[in-house]
Amino acid sequence: MDMHSVLLYGCAAAVVVSGVRLLAALAVKDGEEKAPPSALLQSWRRPIPRAAAGLTGAMVALGVAQVVAPAMIDALERHPHGAWWRAVTALTVQSSGWFQLVFNLAALAVVAPVAERHFGPWRMVLIFTTSGVIAQAVSMAGWSLRGGGDSVAICGLVGALGAHYATRGSIIALRRVALLIPAAGLVLCLLANNHGVGLLVGCALGVGLASPARQHLVA
């Protein structure tokens, strides 16, 4: 395995491990302590985060559609010299097969409700869309000319939560863990990986678009 691959997988591991820990802490009510699986299920407690439910439902429907009609992947994904609108539509298809489809749907179902509870519905959707579209646009500019998927937008949500907690969180140890997320985003950008763009754009939006009610996060 070459150094590029080592750094790539190392960054992925850092984002997943630190992200799961952060999400599990943010998903529960203040003062509660639960293992990550139980904690993450708590993010779907009542009142149901409707924007997250709608976004997840839409991506499930699009996933079923691309399985039934595989031609829609080619019609919507990034193409070399493709039209600008593909930076948007590339978020709606998963071009790398079943693993990407299932993993991204599961990740969205875990991350989106936590992000909605901490940023509000419209901010969550804005972070998802903006970070995803910018990452896809950078890919079309030369980093990765063909493909599609919403993992870059999900990374935007993780980056937003990580940067927000790193700057405003109340638990010092968790703030240090959260710092791994923007650090990994920077390394991924140096490797010309579009997930780094999603992470860093999300980090910037997470600090700038925080809801006033969430200025001081507690876990």
Order of alpha helices (4+ residues) and beta strands (2+ residues): alpha-alpha-alpha-alpha-alpha-alpha-alpha-alpha-alpha-alpha-alpha
